[in-house]
Amino acid sequence: MSVLAQISFFEVAMAMLTTALIDRLVCVLPPGMVGPGGWLIDTGAED
């Protein structure tokens, strides 16, 4: 059986929803946590 045949629509939908929620969370966090020099996610050097 093909690997792709074992993946259900629900699994794909949940993966997309999880990815979207994580993206929204990162977008609303303050720059001190997520951004250049951030302590949670450091996106690069501060200028």
N, C-alpha and C positions, 0 to 999 in steps of 0.2 A: 504494500500500500504506500502511496506517495506521502511524503511528509506534509505537503500542502493540503492533502485531503483530510488530514487529522486535525487541522486548525479550524475551529468553528467561527462563525460570524461574531458570536458573543465575545470570544477571546480577542478578536481584532478590535471590536468596539471598546472593550474595557482597556486595552492597551492605549488606544487613541485618547480615551477620556482621561486616563492617568497622566499621559504626556501633556495634555492640555492643562490639567489642573496644576501640575508642577510648573509649567511655563507661566501660568497666571500668578502662582505664588512667588516666583522669582521676580516677576515684574512689579509686584506691589511691595516688596520688602524695601526698607530704606537703603540708600547707597552705602551707609556705614557697614551694613551686613553683606550686601551683594553689590559689588562694583569694584572699581579700582581701589585696591588696598582693603577690601572688605574682609571681615574676619570669618564669615561663613563661606562665601565663594569669592575668591580673588580673580577678577576678570582681567587684570593687567596692572602695569605699573602706574602709579599716580603721576600726573604731569604737574 
